[in-house]
Amino acid sequence: MKNRYSDSEEVVLVDEFDNEIGLMPKLEAHKLGLLHRAFSVFIYNKKSELLLQRRADGKYHSPGLWSNTCCSHPRQGETPADAASRRLYEEMGMTCELTKAFHFTYRSEFSNGLIENEFDHVFFGTTDEQPNPNPDEVSAWKYIAEDELTTDIAANPGSYTEWLKIAFEKTSAKYAKQKS
């Protein structure tokens, strides 16, 4: 599985209501910290454990950190749901029915000068399928119980991506509610 997501790819710039206002190269948008559309996928197994990935060491920011199952940016003309399914396959080598759970915005600055400023659409899925990750994207993966993840994030916050730490609190409560 070749990494088809190059630094020259564009992101969709949006306003605070997720209305498209333009396009910009991904790296430039992250240098300027402009609000853009993104998505995050959280896959659970039948034991309600969350599938995490460790970002590959070659990623342009947050390399080697643990994160949610997959995340990225929709292309122009692509819905967040379609993009989430596409990237789940491209990053993790798996397919799963996804359900939109919620959205949120966040802004986070990184030590390398890049800024994430995203309108993030969050999707849930449930499967026991084992991932077959793309090594250009993912260096490791694991399923983890939510209480164990909560404890580890508190003890080792520097081991996790900023967006996972922000989204996980919201995700955990929404997933539990969705299951019942």
N, C-alpha and C positions, 0 to 999 in steps of 0.2 A: 504494500500500500504506500504509494508515494505521497509525500506531503505536498499538497497542491495549494497551500495557503501561504503565499509569498508576502514579503514586506511591501511589495508594490500594490497589493490588493487594496481596494478602497473600502471605507466604512461609510455607513449612512449617518449623516449628521441629522440630529433631531432637536426639537424644542422640548420643553418640560412636559408636554402632553404627548410625546412620541410622534409628532407630525414631522415628516421628512422636510429638511430645509437645504439639503445639499449633499455632496459627496466629497471625500478627501482621502488621500492615501493613508492607510492605517497608521504608519509610523508618525506621519506628520500630525494626525489627530491626537496621538498619544503624547507627542512633544508639546503641543499647544493646549492640551487638556480640554478639548471641545467635546460637548455632550454628543454621544453617538449611541446607536442601537446595538444591543448585545443580547445574548441569551446564556442561560446556565441550565444544565441538565443534571438532575439528581436521580440516579437509578438505585432502586432498592431490590433486594432479593426477597424471597417469600418469608424469610426470618426477620424482615424489616431492618436488615443491615444495609448501610449506605455504601455504594461502590465509589471509592476514591481513586484518583490517579495521582502519581507524582509526575510533575511536569518535567519534560526532557531537559537536560542540561543546556541544550542549544537554544532554548526559547529566549526571545529578546527581553522579556522581563519575567520575574518570579521563577527563574529556572530552578529545578530541583525541589520545589515546594509541593506539598500535598494540596490537592484541590478537589472540587466536586467532580463528578464523572466526566463531564466535558463542558466546554464553554467556548464561545467564539462570537462572531459578528455575522448577521445576515448580509447577503449581497443585495445590491439594488434590485428591486423587483421580486425578491424572495421573502416569503413570510418568515417570521421567527420560528414558527412550528416546522416548516420545511427545512430551514437552516439547521435547526436542532437535530432533526432526524439525519440529515446529511452528515453533520459533523460527528454525531454519535458513531456512525459507521466509519468515517474517515479517521477519527482519533482512536476509537476503542474497538473497531472491527465488529460491532454488534448492532442489531436492530431491536427495537422495542416500541410498543405503542406508547406515545407520550401524551400527557395531558397538561395544559397550561394551568399553573397553580396561582401565580400572582406575578406582579412586577414591582420593581423598586429602582430608585436611582442611587448612585453612590459616586463619590469622588475620593481618590486615593493617590497620593504622590509617592513615588519610589526613589530610592537612593541614586538611581542612574539618571534622574531628571525626567523620566516619563511620568505621565499622569493618566490614570484611568478615570474617566468621567462618563459613566454609562447609564443608559436607560435599559435595565436588564430584565428580560422576560424569563421567568423560571418555569421549567417543565419537570414533571415527575414521570417515572415509569417504573414498572415492576417486572422483573424477569430473573430467572436463575441461569440464564445463558452466561457462559464464561466469556470474558472479553478476549480479543486477539489484537492488542494495541499496536498502533503504528509507532515504531521506536523513534521516529523523528519528532513525535508529539509527547510520548509517554515513556517514562523510564521504569515505572513499577505501578502496580495496582493492588488494592486489597478491599475486602468488605469489612466494615467495622460497625459495631453497635453504636447507636447514637449516644448513650451515656458514656461509653468509652471515648468517643470522639470529643464530647463536651469536656471531659476531664483532661484529655491530652491537649486540646486547644488552650485551656487555661494554664496548663503546665509548660507548654512549648509553643507559644503563639508564633514565634519566628519560623516554625516548620510548615506553616499553612499560608495559602494565598489570602490576601486582604478580602477579596470578594467572598471567599468561602466563609471566613469569620463573620462577615456582615450578614450574609444570606442564611447561614446555617440556623441561627436562632429563629428566624422567620420560617424557614423550611421545616424544621422539626415539628413545630406546632401545627403547621398547615397539613403536613403529610399525615400526622396522627388523626387529625380531623377528617381528612379525605378518606382514610381507611375505615372509619367507623360509620 
